[in-house]
Every structure is written in C-alpha cells, then in structure tokens.
Amino acid sequence: MNSLSLHLSKQFKRYAFSASALFIVLGLGTTAQAQSHAGHDHSEEAEHGESHEKHAEHDDEKKEVAEHDDHGKEKKASSEEHGDEHGDEHGGPVELSSRDMNDFGIEVKVAEPGEIHDELRLQGEVSMNENAMGHVSPRFDGVVTSIKKRLGDSVKKGDVLASLESNDTLRPFDLKAPLDGTIVAFHITPGESLASGEVAYTVADTSTVWVDLRVYQRDLPKVHAKQTVRISAGHEYSEAEGEISYVGPMIDETSRTGFARAVLPNPDGAYRPGLFVIGNVLLDAYRLPVVVPRSGVISMDGENIIFVESEDGHGYEKREVTLDKSDTKSVAIRSGLNRGERYVSKGGFFLKADSQKEDFGDGHGH
C-alpha cells in the first residue's frame, strides 16, 4: 500500500470512530450501528431520519396519553373528595320544603303504641237510612197548580215543595218538606190530580246511610251491636267507619247467611244507596309498642321502607323495617322504627320517587 492509500484508510477509520461515539452519546444506537450508519448512502439516511421522526411523534403521543390518565386520576380524586364533603348523595336524606309538604300531602307523625284488630271481612250494600227519610202526600184530593222543588233539590224542613187546589173546597194548600234533606223521589206534574195519601215526594237525609252486611252462619257469633265496622268501596272512595246497629235473628234459607246493619256517616254523600262495599268488623284488639298507618310503609326494591327523620333534622332517610301484625288501617313495626322517632306517615311515595331519581344520578335531593 502506498502512502496515499495508507493516509486515506486512517482518515476513514477516524471518521467511523467519531460517528460511533456521537451516536452513543446521543443514545441513537450501539457502535456497530453507528459504523453501519456511516456506510449508508444519502437515501438511506433520509429514510432513517423519517423513522426517528415517527418514533419521536409516537413518544409524544404516549406522553399525551399519560398526561390524560394523570388528569383523569386527578378528576376522580377530586370527585371522591367532593363526595366526602357532601355525603352519599344518592343514598342520603331527602330534604323537603314546607311547600313540598303541602303540595304532595306529606304528613309526619311520631312513632307511638297503637292497636291492631282482628277483622271479619263481609260483603255488603249501601241503602237509604229509612229512619232519616220522609214521604210527602196531600191531605186532601186536589190538582197540582205549581211545582217549587224537583228531584235532586236540597230542602229544609218546612220548605214548600208544590201547591195544590182542593177538589172539595177549591182552596189552595201546600206540600211541605218534613225534614232537612234531598229530594230522592219525585212523582208529580202540573195539572195532575192527586189523591189523598198518594206519595208525591220522598225526602231523605243522606248525611247517614245504612250498610247491610251478609254474615256467614259460622261467623254470626262474632258479630254484635255496637261493634265498629270499616267500610271501603275501592281506591276512589275514602274509607269510612260506622257502627253495627242491628243483627238479624234469622238466616236466609237460600244463601245461608245472616244479616247485620251498620249506620255509616256520609257527610259528603259519596256512599250512595245501591253501592257495593266491603265491611271489616273489628273484633279483638292487640296493643303493640309501635303502630303506624299502612300509608307510612312503602314497598321499595322488595323491602318494606319507612322514611324516618334524619338525626340532624334536615331531611328524611329511607329505613328498612320488619312488620308485625296488621289490619286494614294500621301495621305494627317489629324492628327498624323506634318509639318517639318522627316518620312520614302519608305521602311517602313522593319521597320514594325522589330517592329513586337520586339513585339514578338525576338529582341531589331538595
């Protein structure tokens, strides 16, 4: 080898070593890779540069994902801290304003002892209270000259119902209401000739009605006068309470049932004669430590729930209870509600709906 060739060989080795050192310092590869790179042509170097740019972009993407994950963790931690500050919102007390209480008919009572009754369930029918009903007839034969009151009109005792003219004396006389009540029957027309004693009007005081109950012969010994009977006629009617006034001495030969009659207050006239009803006669009574209205117990997710006032007095929280004896009006609580605690006795379905809304994350209580 001549001196020129030897000089070029040394320069090439020095260049290769310098390139290898540079690649190692920059973390771009091993000495062998650097030496290999030194022998690449310009097109290979361009391709290699593009590869490193893509690798750098990929590193940036990984960095952004990591930062996003860190941000998500921070948000989760913040949310958990927020939940700690405000309590378990989806399971916490439901707060009620006085307006809510009024609008939704929500009532609150204090848990206390009460009575649960054994009851005898009987079928019955509403009829007119014949002791508070009067028939109106003319004392003389006559002809109707004018009509003052008609079917359905409310009248007071002494009100003129109609005027007639006597057939014998041709003198006018009036038909008057015998009591306060409502005209429930009307059989008169202008110009009509009425005979003495013929019923022209029936006036009834419907503020009380009779409920005629059929009693199976095996149950007759359990039923007697002065017993309280609870009357119901479906969800559209308010439950009412009456008192048995009469128990018949005979048994019907066809139905083999006895007869009992209860007098029922009917101030709003809801219980009309002819209405089919169920009567629950109250028998033996049991006094138990905690008794609530049936309206206070709510079925929720297969559990019996009562909404009880929270310890701080700011809302009502659902609490599972165990039930004991019950009747058509009340239920005894075996566990879950203590004597003296305040609870929602009526309107709990509103709180149930509000609580379920919170469980789905749609609200934060009132």
For each residue, the residues with C-beta under 8 A, 3 or more apart:
1: 5 6 9
2: 5 6
3: 6 7
4: 7 8
5: 1 2 8 9
6: 1 2 3 9 10
7: 3 4 10 11
8: 4 5 11 12
9: 1 5 6 12 13
10: 6 7 13 14
11: 7 8 14 15
12: 8 9 15 16
13: 9 10 16 17
14: 10 11 17 18
15: 11 12 18 19 38
16: 12 13 19 20 34 35 38
17: 13 14 20 21
18: 14 15 21 22
19: 15 16 22 23 34 35 37 38
20: 16 17 23 24 31 34 35 38
21: 17 18 24 25 31 34
22: 18 19 25 26 34
23: 19 20 26 28 29 30 31 33 34 37
24: 20 21 27 28 29 30 31 34
25: 21 22
26: 22 23
27: 24
28: 23 24 33 34 52
29: 23 24 33 34 37
30: 23 24 33 34
31: 20 21 23 24 34 35
32: 35 36
33: 23 28 29 30 36 37
34: 16 19 20 21 22 23 24 28 29 30 31 37 38
35: 16 19 20 31 32 38 39
36: 32 33 39 40
37: 19 23 29 33 34 40 45 48
38: 15 16 19 20 34 35
39: 35 36
40: 36 37 44 45 48
41: 44 45
42: 45 46
43: 46 47
44: 40 41 47 48
45: 37 40 41 42 48 49
46: 42 43 49 50
47: 43 44 50 51
48: 37 40 44 45 51 52
49: 45 46 52 53
50: 46 47 53 54
51: 47 48 54 55
52: 28 48 49 55 56
53: 49 50 56 57
54: 50 51 57 58
55: 51 52 58 59
56: 52 53 59 60
57: 53 54 60 61
58: 54 55 61 62
59: 55 56 62 63
60: 56 57 63 64
61: 57 58 64 65
62: 58 59 65 66
63: 59 60 66 67
64: 60 61 67 68
65: 61 62 68 69
66: 62 63 69 70
67: 63 64 70 71
68: 64 65 71 72
69: 65 66 72 73
70: 66 67 73 74
71: 67 68 74 75
72: 68 69 75 76
73: 69 70 76 77
74: 70 71 77 78
75: 71 72 78 79
76: 72 73 79 80
77: 73 74 80 81
78: 74 75 81 82
79: 75 76 82 83
80: 76 77 83 84
81: 77 78 84 85
82: 78 79 85 86
83: 79 80 86 87 88 89
84: 80 81
85: 81 82
86: 82 83 89 364
87: 83 92
88: 83 91 92
89: 83 86 92 358 364 365
90: 358 359 361
91: 88 358 359
92: 87 88 89 315 317 358 365
93: 310 314 315 316 317 365
94: 307 315 316 317 351 354 355 358 365 366
95: 314 315 365 366
96: 100 101 106 315 316 351 366
97: 100 101 366
98: 101 102
99: 102 103
100: 96 97 103 104 106 350 366
101: 96 97 98 104 106 108 347
102: 98 99 105
103: 99 100
104: 100 101 347 350
105: 102 346 347
106: 96 100 101 344 346 347 348 350 351
107: 344 345 346 347
108: 101 309 342 343 344 345
109: 112 292 293 296 342 343 345
110: 340 341 342 343
111: 290 292 333 337 338 339 340 341 342 343
112: 109 290 291 339 340
113: 287 288 289 290 291 339
114: 287 288 290 291 292 330 332
115: 285 286 287 288 291 330
116: 285 286 288 291 324 325 326 327 330 331 332
117: 282 283 284 285 286 327
118: 282 283 284 285 327
119: 230 280 281 282 283 327 328
120: 219 222 223 280 281 283
121: 278 279 280
122: 213 214 215 219 229 260 278 279 280 281
123: 213 214 276 277 278 279
124: 211 212 213 214 231 262 276 277 278 279
125: 211 212 274 275 276 277
126: 209 210 211 212 264 271 272 273 274 275 277
127: 130 209 210 211 212 273 274
128: 133 184 204 206 209 210 273
129: 132 133 204 205 206 208 209 210 263
130: 127 133 210
131:
132: 129 179 181 204 205 207 208
133: 128 129 130 181 184 202 203 204 205
134: 177 178 179 181 202 203 204
135: 199 201 202
136: 161 175 176 177 178 199 200 201 202 203
137: 175 194 196 197 198 199 200
138: 141 142 164 173 175 194 195 196 197 198 200
139: 173 196
140: 164 166 167 168 169 173 196
141: 138 166 167 168 193 194 195 196
142: 138 164 165 166 167 173 193 194
143: 164 165 167 191 192 193 194
144: 147 162 163 164 188 189 190 191 192 193 194
145: 163 164 165 172 190
146: 162 163 190
147: 144 150 161 162 188 189 190
148: 159 160 161 162 163
149: 153 155 159 160 161 162 177 183 201
150: 147 153 183 186
151: 183 184 185 186
152: 182 183
153: 149 150 182 183
154: 181 182
155: 149 159 161 177 180 181 182 183 203
156: 159 177 180
157: 177 178 179 180
158: 176 177
159: 148 149 155 156 176 177
160: 148 149 163 174 175 176
161: 136 147 148 149 155 174 175 176 177 183 200 201
162: 144 146 147 148 149 174 175 188 200 201
163: 144 145 146 148 160 172 173 174 175
164: 138 140 142 143 144 145 172 173 174 175 194
165: 142 143 145 170 171 172 173
166: 140 141 142 169 170 171 172 173
167: 140 141 142 143 170 193
168: 140 141
169: 140 166
170: 165 166 167
171: 165 166
172: 145 163 164 165 166
173: 138 139 140 142 163 164 165 166
174: 160 161 162 163 164
175: 136 137 138 160 161 162 163 164 200 201
176: 136 158 159 160 161
177: 134 136 149 155 156 157 158 159 161 180 181 201 203
178: 134 136 157 203
179: 132 134 157 203 205
180: 155 156 157 177 205
181: 132 133 134 154 155 177 184 203 204 205 206
182: 152 153 154 155 203 204 205 206
183: 149 150 151 152 153 155 161 186 201 202 203
184: 128 133 151 181 202 203 204 206
185: 151 199 201 202
186: 150 151 183 200 201 202
187: 199 200 201
188: 144 147 162 192 194 200 201
189: 144 147 192
190: 144 145 146 147
191: 143 144
192: 143 144 188 189
193: 141 142 143 144 167
194: 137 138 141 142 143 144 164 188 198 200
195: 138 141 198
196: 137 138 139 140 141
197: 137 138
198: 137 138 194 195
199: 135 136 137 185 187 202
200: 136 137 138 161 162 175 186 187 188 194
201: 135 136 149 161 162 175 177 183 185 186 187 188
202: 133 134 135 136 183 184 185 186 199
203: 133 134 136 155 177 178 179 181 182 183 184
204: 128 129 132 133 134 181 182 184
205: 129 132 133 179 180 181 182 208
206: 128 129 181 182 184 209 266 269 272
207: 132 265 266 267 269
208: 129 132 205 263 264 265 266
209: 126 127 128 129 206 263 264 266 271 272 273
210: 126 127 128 129 130 261 262 263 264
211: 124 125 126 127 229 231 242 261 262 263 264 271 277 279
212: 124 125 126 127 259 260 261
213: 122 123 124 229 259 260 261 262 279 281
214: 122 123 124 255 257 258 259
215: 122 219 220 223 247 257 258 259 260
216: 219 220 256 257 258
217: 220 251 256 257 258
218:
219: 120 122 215 216 222 223
220: 215 216 217 223 247 251 258
221:
222: 120 219 281 283
223: 120 215 219 220 227 244 247 258 260 281
224: 227 244 247
225: 244 245 246 247
226: 243 244
227: 223 224 243 244 281 282 283
228: 241 242 243 281 282
229: 122 211 213 241 242 243 244 262 279 280 281 282
230: 119 239 240 241 279 280 282 328 329
231: 124 211 239 240 241 242 262 264 271 277 278 279 280
232: 237 239 240 277 278 280 328
233: 236 237 271 275 276 277 278
234: 237
235:
236: 233
237: 232 233 234 240 270 271
238: 270
239: 230 231 232 328 329
240: 230 231 232 237 264 265 266 271
241: 228 229 230 231 264 265
242: 211 228 229 231 262 263 264 265
243: 226 227 228 229 262 263
244: 223 224 225 226 227 229 247 260 261 262 281
245: 225 261 262 263
246: 225 260 261
247: 215 220 223 224 225 244 258 259 260 261
248: 258 259 260 261
249:
250: 258 259
251: 217 220 256 257 258
252: 255 256 257 258 259
253: 256
254:
255: 214 252
256: 216 217 251 252 253
257: 214 215 216 217 251 252
258: 214 215 216 217 220 223 247 248 250 251 252
259: 212 213 214 215 247 248 250 252
260: 122 212 213 215 223 244 246 247 248 281
261: 210 211 212 213 244 245 246 247 248
262: 124 210 211 213 229 231 242 243 244 245 279
263: 129 208 209 210 211 242 243 245
264: 126 208 209 210 211 231 240 241 242 271
265: 207 208 240 241 242
266: 206 207 208 209 240 269 270 271
267: 207
268:
269: 206 207 266 272
270: 237 238 266
271: 126 209 211 231 233 237 240 264 266 275 277
272: 126 206 209 269 275
273: 126 127 128 209
274: 125 126 127
275: 125 126 233 271 272
276: 123 124 125 233
277: 123 124 125 126 211 231 232 233 271
278: 121 122 123 124 231 232 233
279: 121 122 123 124 211 213 229 230 231 262
280: 119 120 121 122 229 230 231 232 327 328
281: 119 120 122 213 222 223 227 228 229 244 260
282: 117 118 119 227 228 229 230 285 327
283: 117 118 119 120 222 227
284: 117 118
285: 115 116 117 118 282
286: 115 116 117 325 332
287: 113 114 115
288: 113 114 115 116 291 324 325 332
289: 113 332 339
290: 111 112 113 114 332 333 337 338 339
291: 112 113 114 115 116 288 330 331 332 333
292: 109 111 114 296 297 306 330 331 333 337 343 345
293: 109 296 329 330 331 345 346
294: 297 326 328 329 330 331
295: 345 346 347 348
296: 109 292 293 306 343 344 345 346 348
297: 292 294 304 305 306 321 323 331 348
298: 304 305 306 307 318 348 349 351 352
299: 302 303 304 305
300: 303 305 318 352 355 356
301:
302: 299
303: 299 300 320
304: 297 298 299 320 321 322 323
305: 297 298 299 300 318 319 320 321 348 352
306: 292 296 297 298 318 319 321 333 336 337 343 344 348
307: 94 298 316 317 318 319 343 344 348 351
308: 316 317 318 319 337 341 342 343 344
309: 108 313 315 316 341 342 343
310: 93 313 314 315 316 317
311:
312:
313: 309 310
314: 93 95 310
315: 92 93 94 95 96 309 310 365 366
316: 93 94 96 307 308 309 310 343 344 351
317: 92 93 94 307 308 310
318: 298 300 305 306 307 308 351 352 355
319: 305 306 307 308 336 337
320: 303 304 305 336
321: 297 304 305 306 333 334 335 336 337
322: 304 333 334 335 336
323: 297 304 326 331 332 333 334
324: 116 288 331 332 333 334
325: 116 286 288 331 332
326: 116 294 323 330 331 332
327: 116 117 118 119 280 282 330 331
328: 119 230 232 239 280 294
329: 230 239 293 294
330: 114 115 116 291 292 293 294 326 327
331: 116 291 292 293 294 297 323 324 325 326 327
332: 114 116 286 288 289 290 291 323 324 325 326
333: 111 290 291 292 306 321 322 323 324 336 337
334: 321 322 323 324
335: 321 322
336: 306 319 320 321 322 333
337: 111 290 292 306 308 319 321 333 341 343
338: 111 290 341
339: 111 112 113 289 290
340: 110 111 112
341: 110 111 308 309 337 338
342: 108 109 110 111 308 309
343: 108 109 110 111 292 296 306 307 308 309 316 337
344: 106 107 108 296 306 307 308 316 347 348 351
345: 107 108 109 292 293 295 296
346: 105 106 107 293 295 296
347: 101 104 105 106 107 295 344 350 351
348: 106 295 296 297 298 305 306 307 344 351 352
349: 298 352 353
350: 100 104 106 347 353 354
351: 94 96 106 298 307 316 318 344 347 348 354 355
352: 298 300 305 318 348 349 355 356
353: 349 350 356 357
354: 94 350 351 357 358 363 365 366
355: 94 300 318 351 352 358 359
356: 300 352 353 359 360
357: 353 354 360 362 363
358: 89 90 91 92 94 354 355 361 362 363 364 365
359: 90 91 355 356
360: 356 357
361: 90 358
362: 357 358
363: 354 357 358
364: 86 89 358
365: 89 92 93 94 95 315 354 358
366: 94 95 96 97 100 315 354
